[in-house]
Amino acid sequence: MEMQRPLVGSSPAIKAVLDEIACASRTDAKTLITGESGVGKEVVANMIHDHSRRRSAPFVAINCAGVPDSLLESELFGHVRGSFTDAHRDKMGWFERANHGTVFLDEIGEMSSRMQAVLLRFLENGEIQRVGSDRSSITVDVRIVAATNRDLSVRMADKQFRDDLYYRLNVIRIAIPPLRERAEDVLPLVNHFIRLSSEAFGVSQPELDDEAAVRLTAYSWPGNVRELKNVVERLVVRGKAGGIVAADLPREILDEWRSTSTAKAASAIADKLYERMVVGGESFWSVVGEPFMARDLTRDDLRAVITRGLEHSRGSYKQLLQAFNVAPEDYKRLLNFLRKYGCHMPFQKFRTIPVTAKSLEFHGEPQHLSKTG
C-alpha cells in the first residue's frame, strides 16, 4: 500500500515504520505505538486510520494524561443526566461518536488502574455503559490505536499497568525510533517544515546555509520531531534576507555543537599523547604534565588521556603507572596531581567496561590486571 500522508524521512527506520503502518491499515487489529515524546505517534495513528477501511468514519484522539481521571470515563463513555454535578443532560462519549471509526488513546501508560479495568471490559465486548447508568446502552464498533512513551514492561513489573490490558492492545506493535537515531531524516524534515512554515506565515522560503545544516543534523534533538518543527518555525518567523545561517540557530544547538567539537578535539589530542607514552615510551610528566601546566593542554585533554589509560587497566591506577612510564614511587604524586586539577576519574566505572579498540591497538590483548585502585 502506498503511503500518501507524509511521514517525512528516508532512513531504514522510517521505511520500516511505513511497512508496519501498511500492515496495520489492512486489518482492524488493535495497535500499540511506542516512542519518545515528539516522535510523531499521532501522525502514525492518523496514517493507519486514513489508509484503512474506516477512513470515511471519525478519527478521535484522546490524551489520557491530559484529562483528569474523574472526567476521562465520562469523556470516553458519556454520562446520563444527573450522574454528577453539572451533568444537566445526557452526553454521548467519544467511543460512541467514533462508531465505525478509530479511537487513538495517547499516553495510555498514564491511565489509572480503575480506568484500565473499565477500558479492558469495553475491549472485550464493545458495550458502552454511560456514567450514572445501571445498564449498557449500545454496542459500538471502533478500532483502538494506543500509544505511550513509557516502557510498559517496567510499569507492569511495578503493578502500575495491567498485563491483560497490555496483551489486548499489543497485537500490532509499531516502535518509532527517536530522531537522534536517524540523523539522515533531519534535513528532509527541516526542509519540509521550512516549506510549511513559509506558506503558513506568508513569507518567502529561506535558504538553509551549509554550516547550519551540518549543526542541525549533528544536534541530538531531545524533543524529537516536535522540537525540530518548533525550531524551524522560529527560524522562519525571525528569518533574514540572507537565509538561515549557523549563528541564527538556538543556543542549545550551538552549545551542544561546541561541547561535542571540544570533546572530539580532546579525543584526537589524547590519542596522540597516549601513543607517545604507550608506544614511544615517553613519560607522562613530559608528554602530558608539563604541557598541561604550561596551559598547552586543557582539562578535557587531560581527562581524555587518563580515560584512555583506565579503560585499558580496567580502572587500576597502579597499572597506569607502567603504561604511562611513571616511576612506582610517583604513584601518590600522580594521584595528587589529578585530584588537584579535577581530573581524578573514579576507577569503579572502568571495572566492567570492555577494553577499547584504541587500547588494544597500542597494547595488544590485556594481561591479568590487579584489582587494586
MARLUM-613682 format. One record per residue (C-alpha): residue number from 0; x, y, z. Coordinates in pm, 1 decimal. Layout:
N
(NUM,(X,Y,Z))
...
//
This chain:
373
(0,(0.0,0.0,0.0))
(1,(140.9,340.2,-98.9))
(2,(150.9,581.9,194.7))
(3,(7.6,916.8,79.8))
(4,(21.1,1112.1,408.3))
(5,(379.9,1231.5,465.7))
(6,(587.9,1066.2,733.8))
(7,(897.7,1256.3,630.3))
(8,(1228.3,1072.7,606.1))
(9,(1409.2,811.0,403.7))
(10,(1601.1,624.8,674.3))
(11,(1566.9,245.8,706.4))
(12,(1389.8,307.2,1039.0))
(13,(1120.2,522.1,877.5))
(14,(1079.7,275.7,592.6))
(15,(1023.9,1.7,849.6))
(16,(760.8,216.0,1025.6))
(17,(583.6,274.3,691.4))
(18,(576.4,-102.3,632.8))
(19,(418.6,-153.0,975.7))
(20,(161.3,119.7,904.7))
(21,(66.1,-52.5,580.0))
(22,(27.9,-382.4,766.1))
(23,(-184.1,-225.6,1040.8))
(24,(-403.4,-45.4,786.5))
(25,(-511.4,-371.2,624.9))
(26,(-671.1,-500.3,943.8))
(27,(-877.1,-387.5,1241.4))
(28,(-623.6,-530.0,1487.0))
(29,(-551.0,-323.8,1795.3))
(30,(-221.6,-139.6,1759.1))
(31,(26.3,-9.9,2015.2))
(32,(261.8,269.1,1907.8))
(33,(567.3,330.3,2124.4))
(34,(831.2,600.4,2119.6))
(35,(958.5,907.5,2298.0))
(36,(751.7,1224.5,2319.1))
(37,(755.2,1419.2,1995.8))
(38,(843.8,1137.5,1754.0))
(39,(507.7,1151.4,1573.8))
(40,(292.9,881.2,1730.5))
(41,(-31.9,1063.2,1647.3))
(42,(83.9,1111.7,1286.9))
(43,(129.8,734.6,1260.4))
(44,(-212.2,669.8,1417.6))
(45,(-370.1,909.7,1167.1))
(46,(-198.9,734.5,877.8))
(47,(-326.7,396.3,994.2))
(48,(-681.8,534.6,1001.9))
(49,(-653.1,719.9,669.7))
(50,(-541.6,407.6,486.2))
(51,(-788.0,169.1,648.6))
(52,(-1140.5,72.7,554.6))
(53,(-1256.0,308.4,834.6))
(54,(-1119.2,621.8,665.0))
(55,(-1464.7,770.1,599.5))
(56,(-1563.1,739.9,969.2))
(57,(-1433.6,963.9,1252.4))
(58,(-1079.6,960.4,1391.0))
(59,(-1083.7,1067.0,1756.2))
(60,(-764.4,1138.6,1952.0))
(61,(-768.7,1146.4,2333.1))
(62,(-471.6,1230.3,2554.1))
(63,(-521.5,1007.8,2858.1))
(64,(-266.5,1209.0,3056.7))
(65,(-437.7,1538.2,2976.8))
(66,(-782.2,1450.8,3115.0))
(67,(-836.7,1407.2,3492.3))
(68,(-934.2,1052.8,3582.7))
(69,(-1266.3,1177.7,3719.4))
(70,(-1357.8,1308.1,3373.6))
(71,(-1190.5,1052.2,3147.8))
(72,(-1460.1,788.0,3190.8))
(73,(-1727.6,1042.5,3105.8))
(74,(-1531.5,1161.4,2800.3))
(75,(-1486.4,807.6,2670.7))
(76,(-1824.1,653.5,2754.3))
(77,(-2053.8,953.5,2805.5))
(78,(-2287.0,1011.2,3100.3))
(79,(-2655.0,1037.2,3185.1))
(80,(-2829.0,1341.6,3322.4))
(81,(-2782.1,1390.1,3695.1))
(82,(-2492.9,1144.4,3725.3))
(83,(-2271.7,1415.1,3878.3))
(84,(-2267.4,1790.7,3936.9))
(85,(-2316.1,1987.6,3612.9))
(86,(-2444.5,1677.8,3429.1))
(87,(-2753.7,1867.0,3313.1))
(88,(-2822.8,1641.1,3015.6))
(89,(-2724.1,1311.0,2865.6))
(90,(-2388.8,1322.3,2686.7))
(91,(-2251.7,1091.0,2417.5))
(92,(-1892.8,973.6,2475.7))
(93,(-1607.4,959.8,2225.3))
(94,(-1633.6,583.2,2170.9))
(95,(-1993.9,628.1,2063.6))
(96,(-1916.3,930.3,1845.5))
(97,(-1636.5,737.3,1673.3))
(98,(-1857.5,436.9,1590.4))
(99,(-1711.9,254.4,1285.4))
(100,(-1403.4,474.7,1309.0))
(101,(-1078.1,484.7,1506.2))
(102,(-1006.4,598.8,1860.6))
(103,(-646.7,697.2,1936.7))
(104,(-564.9,667.3,2307.6))
(105,(-244.2,864.4,2356.3))
(106,(-32.8,825.1,2672.4))
(107,(-216.1,503.7,2763.5))
(108,(54.8,431.3,3021.8))
(109,(-75.4,718.6,3238.4))
(110,(-423.6,569.9,3274.9))
(111,(-525.0,483.5,3630.6))
(112,(-577.5,123.8,3741.6))
(113,(-953.1,175.0,3767.7))
(114,(-977.2,318.9,3418.0))
(115,(-761.6,37.1,3284.9))
(116,(-1018.9,-209.9,3419.1))
(117,(-1305.9,-12.3,3262.9))
(118,(-1126.8,3.0,2927.1))
(119,(-1047.4,-369.3,2937.8))
(120,(-1414.2,-450.1,2987.9))
(121,(-1505.0,-235.7,2686.6))
(122,(-1240.1,-402.1,2468.5))
(123,(-1390.8,-743.0,2547.0))
(124,(-1743.7,-669.9,2426.4))
(125,(-1761.7,-316.9,2280.8))
(126,(-2050.7,-226.8,2511.0))
(127,(-2099.0,133.5,2619.4))
(128,(-2221.1,197.0,2972.3))
(129,(-2254.7,567.5,3035.2))
(130,(-2150.0,710.4,3370.0))
(131,(-2451.7,709.5,3602.0))
(132,(-2636.2,438.2,3406.7))
(133,(-2702.3,93.9,3552.1))
(134,(-2701.8,-84.6,3215.4))
(135,(-2527.1,-89.6,2878.9))
(136,(-2690.2,140.3,2624.6))
(137,(-2524.6,46.4,2296.7))
(138,(-2257.5,-170.9,2138.5))
(139,(-2011.5,14.1,1914.7))
(140,(-1754.1,-90.6,1657.5))
(141,(-1433.9,112.0,1694.4))
(142,(-1073.4,36.1,1615.0))
(143,(-836.3,111.2,1905.5))
(144,(-489.5,250.7,1846.1))
(145,(-295.5,326.3,2166.0))
(146,(35.8,499.2,2222.3))
(147,(281.7,550.9,2504.2))
(148,(623.4,699.8,2571.0))
(149,(658.6,474.5,2875.8))
(150,(818.1,131.7,2897.7))
(151,(502.5,-65.9,2975.1))
(152,(700.2,-376.2,3070.2))
(153,(850.5,-176.8,3359.3))
(154,(509.7,-41.9,3460.9))
(155,(367.0,-395.9,3452.7))
(156,(650.8,-518.3,3673.7))
(157,(567.6,-235.5,3916.0))
(158,(195.1,-331.7,3906.2))
(159,(106.8,5.8,3753.0))
(160,(-21.1,-133.7,3424.3))
(161,(-238.3,-441.5,3377.5))
(162,(-82.4,-735.3,3194.5))
(163,(-414.3,-836.7,3040.5))
(164,(-475.8,-487.6,2902.0))
(165,(-124.4,-475.0,2758.4))
(166,(-173.8,-804.7,2574.1))
(167,(-508.8,-681.6,2442.4))
(168,(-351.8,-368.1,2298.5))
(169,(-21.3,-510.7,2180.7))
(170,(-147.4,-703.9,1877.4))
(171,(44.3,-492.3,1626.6))
(172,(341.0,-303.8,1770.1))
(173,(497.0,-3.5,1596.2))
(174,(810.8,136.5,1760.1))
(175,(917.1,479.3,1634.6))
(176,(1287.7,547.0,1698.1))
(177,(1398.5,887.2,1830.4))
(178,(1530.1,1141.5,1583.0))
(179,(1886.2,1117.5,1719.5))
(180,(1898.8,756.8,1592.3))
(181,(1807.4,855.1,1234.2))
(182,(2013.1,1164.2,1156.8))
(183,(1956.8,1118.6,783.4))
(184,(1594.2,1222.7,837.1))
(185,(1680.6,1559.9,993.6))
(186,(1740.0,1764.8,677.5))
(187,(1435.6,1628.3,491.5))
(188,(1227.7,1723.3,797.3))
(189,(1389.3,2068.4,818.7))
(190,(1318.2,2138.7,451.9))
(191,(963.8,2005.4,489.9))
(192,(888.9,2235.6,784.3))
(193,(1060.9,2533.0,619.2))
(194,(819.2,2496.0,328.5))
(195,(512.0,2450.7,551.1))
(196,(607.6,2737.0,785.2))
(197,(679.8,2973.8,497.2))
(198,(339.3,2900.6,349.0))
(199,(164.5,2933.9,686.5))
(200,(324.4,3268.8,773.5))
(201,(315.6,3409.5,422.8))
(202,(689.6,3471.4,394.8))
(203,(943.0,3379.2,129.0))
(204,(1110.9,3043.2,181.5))
(205,(1462.4,3096.4,327.8))
(206,(1767.9,2907.1,209.4))
(207,(1949.7,2688.6,462.2))
(208,(2323.1,2757.0,492.7))
(209,(2553.0,2450.5,468.3))
(210,(2706.4,2509.5,812.0))
(211,(2361.3,2546.1,969.7))
(212,(2256.3,2221.3,802.2))
(213,(2558.2,2041.3,948.8))
(214,(2482.7,2163.7,1300.4))
(215,(2113.0,2081.8,1276.8))
(216,(2199.3,1729.7,1164.3))
(217,(2450.2,1681.3,1447.1))
(218,(2211.1,1801.1,1720.9))
(219,(2063.0,1530.0,1946.9))
(220,(1701.4,1660.9,1930.6))
(221,(1580.1,1556.7,2277.8))
(222,(1231.3,1681.8,2185.4))
(223,(1240.6,1487.9,1857.6))
(224,(1033.3,1597.9,1555.7))
(225,(814.4,1827.7,1766.0))
(226,(1121.6,2022.2,1880.5))
(227,(1257.2,2036.8,1524.9))
(228,(926.4,2172.8,1394.8))
(229,(922.3,2446.9,1660.2))
(230,(1285.0,2541.7,1589.7))
(231,(1218.1,2569.4,1215.6))
(232,(905.6,2781.7,1271.7))
(233,(1108.4,3017.7,1489.7))
(234,(1383.9,3042.3,1227.4))
(235,(1134.2,3114.6,950.7))
(236,(946.4,3378.6,1152.5))
(237,(1270.5,3551.7,1250.2))
(238,(1423.2,3494.6,906.8))
(239,(1663.3,3738.6,746.9))
(240,(1718.2,3820.9,382.2))
(241,(2039.9,3619.2,375.7))
(242,(1868.3,3294.5,470.5))
(243,(1930.1,3070.8,772.3))
(244,(2294.2,3061.4,888.5))
(245,(2457.5,2881.2,1180.9))
(246,(2453.6,3194.2,1400.2))
(247,(2073.1,3203.4,1375.2))
(248,(2032.2,2863.9,1543.1))
(249,(1903.7,2841.4,1903.5))
(250,(2158.5,2849.3,2183.0))
(251,(2100.1,2487.6,2286.0))
(252,(2201.2,2367.3,1938.7))
(253,(2510.9,2589.2,1926.1))
(254,(2613.8,2494.0,2282.1))
(255,(2584.6,2121.6,2208.7))
(256,(2786.2,2169.2,1889.1))
(257,(3066.4,2345.8,2079.5))
(258,(3063.7,2081.4,2352.8))
(259,(3076.8,1797.6,2100.8))
(260,(3350.9,1968.8,1899.3))
(261,(3557.0,2019.1,2215.9))
(262,(3516.3,1652.5,2312.6))
(263,(3619.8,1535.8,1963.1))
(264,(3923.8,1763.7,1967.0))
(265,(4024.6,1636.0,2313.0))
(266,(3984.3,1278.2,2193.2))
(267,(4210.5,1333.7,1891.7))
(268,(4476.9,1501.7,2107.8))
(269,(4451.6,1225.7,2368.4))
(270,(4509.7,959.4,2103.7))
(271,(4839.1,1120.6,2000.5))
(272,(4960.5,1173.3,2357.2))
(273,(4858.4,821.9,2457.1))
(274,(5053.7,673.7,2167.0))
(275,(5364.2,873.0,2255.5))
(276,(5360.6,723.6,2604.8))
(277,(5249.2,368.0,2536.9))
(278,(5428.2,310.8,2205.7))
(279,(5702.8,571.9,2217.6))
(280,(5797.3,508.9,2580.7))
(281,(5782.7,875.3,2684.6))
(282,(5687.5,976.7,3039.1))
(283,(5350.0,1113.3,3145.5))
(284,(5521.6,1404.9,3313.6))
(285,(5695.9,1525.8,2996.7))
(286,(5418.6,1440.0,2746.7))
(287,(5115.8,1548.4,2949.7))
(288,(5212.1,1703.9,3284.3))
(289,(5443.9,1979.3,3161.1))
(290,(5225.9,2091.0,2862.3))
(291,(4923.5,2095.9,3093.2))
(292,(5099.1,2319.0,3345.7))
(293,(5208.1,2543.7,3054.9))
(294,(4838.5,2560.5,2951.0))
(295,(4909.7,2398.8,2617.0))
(296,(4664.9,2121.0,2716.0))
(297,(4317.8,2162.9,2866.6))
(298,(4149.5,1969.3,3144.0))
(299,(3939.1,1797.7,2877.3))
(300,(4261.9,1679.3,2712.6))
(301,(4399.3,1553.6,3045.1))
(302,(4075.8,1371.7,3133.1))
(303,(4069.8,1209.0,2789.0))
(304,(4426.5,1078.1,2834.4))
(305,(4350.1,936.2,3180.1))
(306,(4030.3,779.3,3047.1))
(307,(4232.2,601.1,2775.1))
(308,(4464.8,454.2,3034.6))
(309,(4194.1,347.1,3278.4))
(310,(3996.2,177.5,3002.6))
(311,(4299.0,-42.6,2935.1))
(312,(4388.8,-100.2,3300.6))
(313,(4025.0,-166.2,3397.5))
(314,(4037.8,115.5,3649.5))
(315,(4374.9,33.3,3809.1))
(316,(4587.3,343.9,3865.5))
(317,(4885.3,123.9,3959.5))
(318,(4868.8,-44.8,3619.8))
(319,(4850.3,304.8,3472.1))
(320,(5197.4,386.7,3609.2))
(321,(5362.2,127.8,3387.8))
(322,(5165.4,223.5,3076.6))
(323,(5246.0,593.9,3124.8))
(324,(5610.5,529.5,3217.8))
(325,(5573.2,675.1,3566.4))
(326,(5803.9,551.4,3842.9))
(327,(5627.4,346.8,4117.5))
(328,(5736.5,596.4,4381.4))
(329,(5540.6,867.4,4191.5))
(330,(5207.7,689.5,4247.9))
(331,(5083.3,934.7,4513.2))
(332,(5226.5,1227.7,4317.4))
(333,(5020.6,1128.0,4012.4))
(334,(4700.4,1087.9,4213.8))
(335,(4751.7,1419.9,4391.9))
(336,(4820.3,1591.1,4059.0))
(337,(4496.5,1456.5,3908.1))
(338,(4289.8,1541.6,4216.2))
(339,(4430.8,1893.7,4235.9))
(340,(4315.3,1972.9,3883.1))
(341,(3983.5,1787.2,3897.7))
(342,(4092.5,1505.8,3666.2))
(343,(4092.3,1208.7,3902.7))
(344,(3847.8,963.8,3745.1))
(345,(3651.0,717.7,3966.0))
(346,(3800.3,376.7,3891.9))
(347,(3476.6,178.6,3956.0))
(348,(3311.4,262.2,3624.3))
(349,(3606.8,116.4,3432.0))
(350,(3591.8,-224.8,3603.3))
(351,(3310.1,-364.4,3389.7))
(352,(3363.8,-197.2,3052.1))
(353,(3540.2,-380.4,2766.4))
(354,(3890.1,-276.7,2662.4))
(355,(3863.8,-25.7,2378.9))
(356,(3991.4,-76.4,2027.4))
(357,(4240.8,206.7,2087.5))
(358,(4385.5,32.1,2390.7))
(359,(4418.7,-297.9,2206.4))
(360,(4579.3,-119.6,1913.0))
(361,(4858.7,6.6,2139.1))
(362,(4877.8,-273.6,2395.4))
(363,(4762.5,-597.2,2241.5))
(364,(4548.6,-836.6,2449.7))
(365,(4531.0,-728.9,2815.5))
(366,(4701.8,-938.9,3078.7))
(367,(4559.1,-1023.6,3421.0))
(368,(4512.9,-691.9,3599.6))
(369,(4535.6,-609.7,3967.2))
(370,(4207.2,-528.9,4142.7))
(371,(4363.6,-255.8,4349.0))
(372,(4281.4,102.3,4255.5))
//
